[in-house]
Amino acid sequence: MSQLLPVVGPDSPEAATSIITIQKVKLKDQHLTCEFTEQRTDDAPPRAFALTCAEQVHADLTHALSRLVPHLCLLAEQLTETSDFWPDESEELPALFEPFTVTGFSMGRHQSGVTLIGQRELTGGRVLNLTSPYQSFDDEHGSYPYTGLLETTLATALAEVEAALRGKCTDYRQLDLFEEPTTTTPVQYVSTLTRA
């Protein structure tokens, strides 16, 4: 019988050495839902998991997903490419991407491709759900000219998802309901009586 570890999760001594393969990612209300496999070693059999994180995701993960928005727009034929279509890594997305969000993705077998999942907010406030066609990273026909950029951008998102699974999340602190002010500054009273 194997010995049970005293700590389970991101602080476990074995957690840092495990191999995580992400299959499906969904972000809703700043909470991550993920399907993945984990192997303790290279030769160990993979164990499948479906996990919804109770903590809110770190801003780095939402930023990494936002970088997939231009790819979703092109693959789902929502927008055509313009001169300011591709922002730098540090820049915010151009205004034309404002109604679009990437809410998740589904990886192909052996992570050889991806299907992006997202939304477009319509003018009436309703939401149009978008799913891109599957895009293989080994596309011999070259139907999507930005496959290399998509693969690189997705690698960053996968790294952030794995970091979230290992415990990277938003620092959250509940404020006291009746918090006392920390400084005691005297308040001056100024009369505002009207004179007739």
Backbone hydrogen bonds, N-H to C=O, Kabsch-Sander energy under -0.5 kcal/mol:
donor,donor_aa,acceptor,acceptor_aa,energy
12,S,9,G,-1.9
15,A,12,S,-0.7
16,A,12,S,-0.6
17,T,14,E,-0.7
18,S,14,E,-0.8
18,S,15,A,-0.6
19,I,39,Q,-3.3
20,I,18,S,-0.6
21,T,37,T,-2.7
22,I,20,I,-0.5
23,Q,35,E,-2.8
24,K,35,E,-1.8
25,V,105,F,-2.8
26,K,33,T,-2.5
27,L,103,T,-3.4
28,K,26,K,-0.5
28,K,31,H,-2.3
31,H,28,K,-1.8
33,T,26,K,-3.0
34,C,51,L,-2.9
35,E,24,K,-2.5
36,F,49,F,-2.3
37,T,21,T,-2.3
38,E,47,R,-2.3
39,Q,19,I,-2.2
44,A,41,T,-0.8
47,R,38,E,-2.5
49,F,36,F,-3.1
51,L,34,C,-2.9
53,C,32,L,-2.9
53,C,51,L,-0.5
57,V,30,Q,-2.5
61,L,58,H,-1.1
62,T,58,H,-1.2
63,H,59,A,-2.2
64,A,60,D,-2.1
65,L,61,L,-2.3
66,S,62,T,-1.9
67,R,63,H,-1.2
68,L,65,L,-1.5
69,V,66,S,-1.3
72,L,68,L,-2.2
73,C,69,V,-2.5
74,L,70,P,-1.9
75,L,71,H,-3.0
76,A,72,L,-2.5
77,E,74,L,-1.0
78,Q,73,C,-3.0
79,L,73,C,-1.3
85,F,82,T,-1.3
97,F,94,P,-2.0
98,E,95,A,-1.8
100,F,97,F,-1.9
101,T,119,Q,-2.1
103,T,101,T,-0.6
103,T,117,I,-1.7
104,G,117,I,-1.6
105,F,25,V,-1.5
106,S,115,T,-2.3
107,M,23,Q,-3.2
108,G,113,G,-2.8
111,Q,108,G,-2.1
112,S,109,R,-1.3
114,V,135,Q,-2.1
115,T,106,S,-2.1
117,I,104,G,-2.6
118,G,130,L,-2.8
119,Q,101,T,-2.4
120,R,128,L,-2.2
121,E,99,P,-2.7
122,L,120,R,-0.6
122,L,126,R,-3.2
125,G,122,L,-2.0
128,L,120,R,-3.1
129,N,127,V,-0.6
130,L,118,G,-3.1
132,S,116,L,-2.7
135,Q,114,V,-2.9
136,S,134,Y,-0.6
137,F,112,S,-3.1
138,D,112,S,-0.6
139,D,136,S,-0.7
140,E,138,D,-0.7
147,T,144,Y,-1.1
150,L,146,Y,-2.5
151,E,147,T,-2.5
152,T,148,G,-2.1
153,T,149,L,-2.6
154,L,150,L,-2.6
155,A,151,E,-1.8
156,T,152,T,-1.5
157,A,153,T,-1.7
158,L,154,L,-2.9
159,A,155,A,-2.0
160,E,156,T,-1.9
161,V,157,A,-2.3
162,E,158,L,-2.6
163,A,159,A,-2.1
164,A,160,E,-2.1
165,L,161,V,-2.3
166,R,162,E,-1.5
167,G,164,A,-1.4
168,K,163,A,-2.9
169,C,167,G,-0.6
170,T,56,Q,-2.4
179,E,176,D,-0.8
185,T,183,T,-0.7
190,V,188,Q,-0.5
191,S,189,Y,-0.5
